[in-house]
Amino acid sequence: ASRERRDSGAFYTPHALVVRTTDAALDLVLAGAEVADATRDGVLAARPPRDEEAGRIRDAMKQIRVLDPACGSGAFLVHVLERIGGVLQTCGDDRPLAAIRRHVLTRSIFGVDINPMAVWLCELRLWLAVVLDDGTDDPLRVAPLPNLDHNIRCGDSLAGGDFAETVAPRAGRLRGLRSRYARATGPRKRSLARALDREERTHLRAWLEAQLARLMEQRRALVQAARGRDLFGARRGPVAGEREALRALRTRVRETRARLLALERGGATPFAFAAHFPDVAQDGGFDLVIGNPPWVRVHRIPPATRERWRREFRVFRGAAWEAGVRAARAGRGFGAQIDVAALFVERGLALARPGGILSLLVPAKLWRSLAGGGVRRLLLDDAALRTLEDWSEAPPAFDAATYPSLIVAQRVSERGAGQRAEPTLRVHRGRMSIGWRAPCRALVLDESPGAPWLTLPPDARAAFDRLARDGVALAESGLGHPTLGVKCGCNDAFLAKQVAARARSIVITDGSRDGEVEADWVRPVLRGEAVRPWRRAESAERLVYPCDDAGRALMVLPAGVRAWLVPSRSRLVQRSDVHGGRAWWSLFRTESAVNDRPRVVWADLGRAPQALVLSAGDRTVALNSCYVLRTRDLTDALALAALLNSSLAAAWLGALAEPARGGYRRFLAWTMARLPVPDDWARAREILAPLGARGWHGDPPARAELLEATLDAFRCRLRSMSALLSWTCR
């Protein structure tokens, strides 16, 4: 199942999600036809529409163009075919249902997939959708099935460009040829196929030539600017970034010329929307783009493809939410770990006509993650958000661990117009579904570009915002900054179990060999799964730690450490973080292991934050399944641990943190950096530190007592926070 999900987003999608995705989009299409009260949840209401309404519905459905850019086996296209056919029949189309579906299939249904097997299955399912309603008992009397290979194409939607530079000299001719080809048989089918191929090659050549002309003009402008003279008459030369831009343009010009040459020599016609669907481009684009694109992190994609995507997709170039990256002190690479689904959002929106509808199933993490900043900006700038549904806490829908959401957006012509929209928000929890309408400003976390989106009902959002106003963000409080735990990059080399302790050494084993390592360079280990509120689970696991007290790699390895690590040297050298002259035995992100001050540690994954305190001098090393904050003193650490273990912090963070499987959340550095702490910290720590001390000494306070103290620290009442507490802690 996971392989199929990577190859094709809609290879297998649960029927309920297919129905919801297509019906939500068709509902908006019908609303665009000004059909008042004609639909209910994407399905025609029980009453037949009036004659005037029925006419508008028929006109809208006959003209509609639907695309699934990652069609897989065709689940979405089959369902939309059935829906459109049913709507037309309800609105007075007196043709047999099979005839209606044939007409809709050849005129309105389009799909693309990179997997040839998926394309064949999609065609088969669409044929079956026509045949099953044919009504004849004799298979020999069934009319020839439509030819779909020019409607359902094998190609890469992310490499197929969009309609921005489409040159359509004879788009009407190609539309007519495709329509006749779909119905043709025998020799006529073969001659029409050759004619279609010639037309597509003509449009592809025009598209590539337009691209080449644009690239040459950009290159010419940069060269002329570099050759220009400054106020003193000297040549200016390339400035920052221009040399790299020229190099990239030369590469793209060379690639485009090579594609043109291959085409002129009779090579295969690569898929391009502008070449294969120029008639749709001439009409402005597709009316409806639906589907379930692949969910793949880009680090699994070849570097050359990633570089091409970076050039072509703004959601890739500007993936990171910059304000969150700065708060978490994360690198730009971490903040740009975008999901491929975000690229399909941009491509689908670009292929839709102005006013067209985009309806996709995508990962829910896009709306809260650091790397979702680009797609969130795109949707608020270039589209009007109509529906956002969070299915991450619903019963598992896929075989693999997934956290789906449904996004329905309408392309708008005026930049930024979508920010004035008032979408419908809906959260599915278990068998329960809760929905409401809210303006986009009530959806975003703050005013920073690309800020996360929060699906909170109005009363819970009011409480969320009030707590943020009454406090100060942890990253700005002066208490410290969250950092990720130590990363090994090869756990097998550094982690082992302690067998015995001697005067100056420790005997360890990894199950296959034993070793004796100097005690100064072996430390206890803390994993995220061992973190509990106030305490940690006991473990005999140890970390061979070849670093000094400041976290720097040792210049020379002690004999016991060297003997233990040398058998793994070949694997350690190959770690991606070993660069820039680093020693092959280096560990990474070791600042969290510096123990000169008390540290607060919490697990990166949990239903609620779980925090404990490591006192100054404690040699325990938290691994990178934990986050660590080094505090000024023990009182600060105890008070902060009490705050993190409170149900108020769990409620606030639960609304912001990225979802994970089984109702869990990801309490990452940027998420915790936004957590409000009381602005009068001196008073707050007098209230919270005694409770933290009790928990540290094995007498943890009750949840109600801790909540009451936390509310007192913020100077707020339970009544003002009850909506947030009941929403995120239910």
VOBASE-671028 format. One record per residue (C-alpha): x, y, z; residue in three letters. Coordinates in steps of 0.05 Angstrom, whole numbers, plus 5000, padded with zeros to 4 digits. Layout:
BEGIN
XYZAla ...
% end
This chain:
BEGIN
500050005000Ala 505650495016Ser 509050354949Arg 502550484913Glu 501451124952Arg 508251374929Arg 507151174856Asp 500251464850Ser 496451884900Gly 489551604884Ala 491550874871Phe 487450714932Tyr 483151224967Thr 477351045015Pro 470651144982His 468051625036Ala 473752105023Leu 472852044947Val 465452224954Val 466752805001Arg 472353094957Thr 468353074892Thr 461653274922Asp 464553874958Ala 467554124893Ala 461353994850Leu 457154364902Asp 461354984888Leu 460854894813Val 453354864817Leu 453455464864Ala 457355834810Gly 451655684762Ala 447256074810Glu 442855484828Val 439755694894Ala 438555124943Asp 439654614888Ala 444754204925Thr 445853914994Arg 452853665010Asp 454453604935Gly 448253194918Val 441853474888Leu 436453594939Ala 430353144941Ala 425953654904Arg 426953684828Pro 429954354807Pro 425554854772Arg 425954894696Asp 430255514697Glu 434955214748Glu 435154544710Ala 437254904647Gly 442955264683Arg 445154604714Ile 445154244647Arg 449154804615Asp 454254794672Ala 454954044671Met 455653984595Lys 461154504593Gln 465054264654Ile 472254024647Arg 474953594704Val 482253404715Leu 485452924764Asp 493053074759Pro 494852424796Ala 488951994776Cys 491551314797Gly 486350784784Ser 481051314772Gly 476951314837Ala 475652064834Phe 474252084759Leu 469451504763Val 465551834819His 465252514786Val 462952174721Leu 457351834759Glu 455452474795Arg 455252904732Ile 451152364695Gly 446252324753Gly 445553084757Val 444153144682Leu 438952584685Gln 435552914745Thr 435453584708Cys 431553324648Gly 436653004602Asp 432352444572Asp 438052044541Arg 439651364571Pro 444551414629Leu 449851024590Ala 449451514533Ala 449952104580Ile 456151804612Arg 459351674545Arg 458452404526His 461052654593Val 466952174591Leu 469452384523Thr 468453134534Arg 469353284608Ser 473852764641Ile 481452834639Phe 486852504680Gly 494452444684Val 498751954721Asp 506151774719Ile 504751034728Asn 502550674663Pro 499150124703Met 494950644739Ala 492950964673Val 490650284645Trp 486550144708Leu 483550834705Cys 481250734633Glu 478450044652Leu 474450324710Arg 471650884667Leu 469650384613Trp 466149954665Leu 462350554691Ala 459450634621Val 458249894606Val 454749724672Leu 449150204656Asp 448450034583Asp 442149634595Gly 443249104540Thr 443348364555Asp 447448184494Asp 454848374500Pro 455548374424Leu 450448944420Arg 454449404466Val 457049994426Ala 464650044419Pro 467750354481Leu 470651054475Pro 478051124462Asn 480751464525Leu 488251474514Asp 488052214493His 483852394555Asn 487551974606Ile 494852094595Arg 501151774621Cys 505652334643Gly 508552734701Asp 503953304721Ser 509553644758Leu 513953644696Ala 508353814648Gly 508254564660Gly 501854964663Asp 497855404616Phe 501856044629Ala 505756024563Glu 500855624521Thr 501055784446Val 494755484416Ala 494655634342Pro 489555084326Arg 486654884393Ala 479654814364Gly 482154314312Arg 485353884366Leu 478953894407Arg 475053654346Gly 480153114331Leu 479952854402Arg 472352824402Ser 472152444336Arg 477851984358Tyr 474151794422Ala 468451504379Arg 472651224322Ala 474050494306Thr 478250104256Gly 482350484203Pro 479051144221Arg 481651074291Lys 488750984266Arg 488551574219Ser 485652024273Leu 490951794322Ala 496352004272Arg 492952684262Ala 492452784337Leu 499852624345Asp 501653144292Arg 497353674326Glu 500353524394Glu 507353564367Arg 505654234334Thr 503054514400His 509054234439Leu 513854554390Arg 510355224397Ala 510455164473Trp 517854994475Leu 519555564427Glu 515656044471Ala 519555794532Gln 526155864496Leu 524556574474Ala 522756764546Arg 529156454574Leu 533456794521Met 530257464538Glu 531657364612Gln 538857174597Arg 539757764550Arg 537058244604Ala 541957984656Leu 547858024608Val 546158734588Gln 545558944660Ala 552358634676Ala 555558994617Arg 552559664636Gly 556860214666Arg 556360534734Asp 556661284750Leu 564261274742Phe 564160944673Gly 566660264697Ala 563059624677Arg 558459404733Arg 559358644724Gly 554658124755Pro 552158284825Val 550157804880Ala 546057234853Gly 546457434779Glu 552256974763Arg 548456374790Glu 542156604755Ala 545856644688Leu 548755944699Arg 541755674713Ala 538856024652Leu 544355734607Arg 542755044633Thr 535255134620Arg 536555414550Val 540954824534Arg 535554334560Glu 529954674521Thr 533954674456Arg 535553934466Ala 528053784474Arg 526454174411Leu 531853804372Leu 529353134396Ala 522253314376Leu 524453534306Glu 528152874298Arg 521852484312Gly 523052314385Gly 517452144433Ala 512752714453Thr 513852854527Pro 507553024566Phe 505853764572Ala 499054054590Phe 500054614539Ala 501254104483Ala 496153564501His 490454004526Phe 491254674489Pro 483654704478Asp 482654714553Val 487855264559Ala 484255664506Gln 477955634548Asp 481855894609Gly 483455234643Gly 479754664678Phe 473354804716Asp 475054284769Leu 481653984792Val 480653404841Ile 484452814869Gly 489152544921Asn 496352704899Pro 502352324926Pro 504752494996Trp 512252444993Val 517652845029Arg 522353154978Val 528652865010His 526452204977Arg 526652534909Ile 533052534865Pro 537053184872Pro 536253374798Ala 528753334804Thr 528753734868Arg 532854284834Glu 527954314776Arg 522054364823Trp 525554914862Arg 525955324798Arg 518855194776Glu 514755204841Phe 514255804888Arg 511555364944Val 518255004941Phe 522655624937Arg 518855954994Gly 516855335032Ala 519155545101Ala 514855955149Trp 520456455164Glu 517756705231Ala 517355985258Gly 524255815231Val 527256405268Arg 523556235332Ala 525955525330Ala 533055725308Arg 532355195255Ala 536355165191Gly 533055355125Arg 533854635101Gly 529654375159Phe 524354905146Gly 524054725072Ala 522553985079Gln 516254055037Ile 511553505017Asp 510453364943Val 502953454954Ala 504154204962Ala 507054224892Leu 500653904865Phe 496554454901Val 500454984863Glu 500154614796Arg 492754464804Gly 491155184820Leu 495055424759Ala 491254934714Leu 484455164739Ala 480955724703Arg 479456384740Pro 473656194784Gly 475355454777Gly 475254974837Ile 481154584867Leu 479154004913Ser 484753564938Leu 486253074994Leu 492953285023Val 496753165089Pro 493953555148Ala 501153745167Lys 501254245109Leu 496954715150Trp 501354715213Arg 508454515193Ser 514454985184Leu 515054735112Ala 507854895095Gly 508855645095Gly 509355685020Gly 502955315004Val 499155705057Arg 501456365027Arg 499556124957Leu 492455934977Leu 491256595013Leu 494357014956Asp 491756664893Asp 485456304916Ala 479256384959Ala 479155835011Leu 472255515011Arg 472854885054Thr 478154595100Leu 476753925133Glu 481353585182Asp 480852825182Trp 487252695221Ser 483452475283Glu 478052065247Ala 478451305245Pro 484251075201Pro 482151125128Ala 488350855093Phe 492350225105Asp 498550645120Ala 499151165175Ala 496251795144Thr 493252445170Tyr 488852695113Pro 485353355103Ser 480853625049Leu 482254305018Ile 477254634971Val 479455294941Ala 477155744884Gln 482156084839Arg 481456844840Val 484157374793Ser 485457914845Glu 491757774886Arg 490057714960Gly 482557694948Ala 482257014981Gly 484157305048Gln 477257615051Arg 473856935043Ala 469856595098Glu 471055855090Pro 467455275121Thr 471954925172Leu 470554215195Arg 474053735243Val 472552985243His 473952635309Arg 472151905315Gly 465051855289Arg 463652585305Met 463953165256Ser 464053895278Ile 463554465229Gly 463155225229Trp 464555835186Arg 469956335201Ala 473856885164Pro 480856715142Cys 483857195194Arg 480756735247Ala 484356135215Leu 491556385213Val 495956375276Leu 498457085266Asp 499857615213Glu 506657345191Ser 506757085119Pro 505456335115Gly 503356275188Ala 500155605209Pro 492655505205Trp 488655305267Leu 482054945260Thr 479055195325Leu 471655375336Pro 470656125351Pro 470056055427Asp 476255605432Ala 480156075385Arg 478256665429Ala 481156305490Ala 487356105451Phe 488656825431Asp 487257085500Arg 492556645531Leu 497556865478Ala 495957595494Arg 496457485569Asp 503257175564Gly 509757225526Val 512356695477Ala 517456225508Leu 522756405456Ala 522057135476Glu 521457045551Ser 528856995566Gly 528056305596Leu 531855975539Gly 530755665470His 528554955456Pro 533754525421Thr 533453825392Leu 536953265429Gly 543552955408Val 543652625339Lys 548252025327Cys 546851875253Gly 548751155268Cys 545650915333Asn 548650225328Asp 555650505335Ala 554550945396Phe 548950615436Leu 549850005479Ala 547549705545Lys 551549745609Gln 553649065635Val 558049265694Ala 561349875725Ala 568549865748Arg 572950395782Ala 574750775719Arg 571150415663Ser 564450135643Ile 563149475608Val 558049535552Ile 555049075500Thr 550949155436Asp 548748435437Gly 554148195389Ser 560448435423Arg 562748695490Asp 567449265505Gly 570549655563Glu 570250405554Val 573050955599Glu 567451185647Ala 568551925631Asp 566251805560Trp 560051385573Val 553451735592Arg 546351525609Pro 541351605552Val 534351895552Leu 529651735494Arg 523052075481Gly 519051445497Glu 522351415566Ala 520152125585Val 514452155635Arg 511552755671Pro 516652925726Trp 520752285718Arg 523951805668Arg 523551055658Ala 529750685682Glu 534350415629Ser 541050085624Ala 542250395556Glu 548550815550Arg 551751285499Leu 559051275481Val 560152025482Tyr 566852235451Pro 565852985466Cys 568253465519Asp 563853835569Asp 562354375517Ala 559853855467Gly 565953905420Arg 568753265390Ala 575153025424Leu 581553155387Met 584352465405Val 580051865423Leu 581651485488Pro 583750775477Ala 577250445500Gly 572850925459Val 577150815397Arg 576850065404Ala 569250095409Trp 568150575350Leu 573450355300Val 569449745275Pro 563850235253Ser 568550745222Arg 566450615150Ser 559150745167Arg 560651355210Leu 564651685154Val 558651615107Gln 553852015152Arg 551152615116Ser 552953095173Asp 560352905172Val 563053485130His 567154105137Gly 573053755170Gly 568953425225Arg 572052825259Ala 569052165237Trp 566952015310Trp 563052665317Ser 556152715348Leu 551353265326Phe 546953785362Arg 550853665426Thr 549054345456Glu 543053995489Ser 547953535527Ala 551754115560Val 549954025634Asn 552754635669Asp 545654875682Arg 538954525696Pro 535354265635Arg 527954155621Val 526753565574Val 520353355538Trp 518752825487Ala 517653055416Asp 511552595408Leu 505752505455Gly 498352615468Arg 500453195513Ala 507153505530Pro 510953095583Gln 516753445617Ala 521953285669Leu 527953645699Val 535353445696Leu 539253815749Ser 545954155735Ala 551453645732Gly 546853075710Asp 550752725654Arg 544552445620Thr 544352565545Val 537452675513Ala 537252385443Leu 533852715384Asn 527052415401Ser 527152945457Cys 527553695461Tyr 531654055514Val 531554755544Leu 537354975587Arg 534755445641Thr 538055965685Arg 536955605751Asp 533355025783Leu 527255445803Thr 526155655731Asp 526754925709Ala 521754675761Leu 516755225745Ala 517255115670Leu 516454355678Ala 510154485719Ala 507454935664Leu 508954425609Leu 505653855649Asn 499254265660Ser 492854135621Ser 492754875601Leu 499354805564Ala 496954155534Ala 490554495508Ala 494255085478Trp 499754665446Leu 494754145422Gly 491454665379Ala 498054855346Leu 502254225344Ala 502753795282Glu 498253175285Pro 501052475290Ala 497951775293Arg 492951575346Gly 491452275372Gly 498852425385Tyr 502153095371Arg 509153325351Arg 511853815403Phe 517354095360Leu 522054665377Ala 518155185338Trp 511654965369Thr 514255005440Met 517755665424Ala 510755975413Arg 507955725480Leu 505856315523Pro 508956365592Val 506256865644Pro 509157555631Asp 510257645706Asp 515057065710Trp 517657235779Ala 510657155808Arg 509056555764Ala 515156155786Arg 513356275860Glu 506755935844Ile 509155385799Leu 516055195824Ala 513554875890Pro 509054425849Leu 514854255803Gly 519154095863Ala 513853625889Arg 513553265823Gly 521153235820Trp 521352905889His 516152375872Gly 509752715897Asp 506652995833Pro 500853475841Pro 493953275818Ala 491653525749Arg 486353985779Ala 491354285828Glu 496454405773Leu 491154715727Leu 488755185782Glu 495855415796Ala 497255525722Thr 490955935713Leu 493056345774Asp 499956455744Ala 496656745681Phe 491657135723Arg 485756835686Cys 479656445706Arg 477555745687Leu 471356005653Arg 475456405602Ser 479455785583Met 474055255587Ser 472455255512Ala 479755135494Leu 480654605548Leu 474454225528Ser 476254255453Trp 483454015454Thr 483253565515Cys 476853175501Arg 
% end
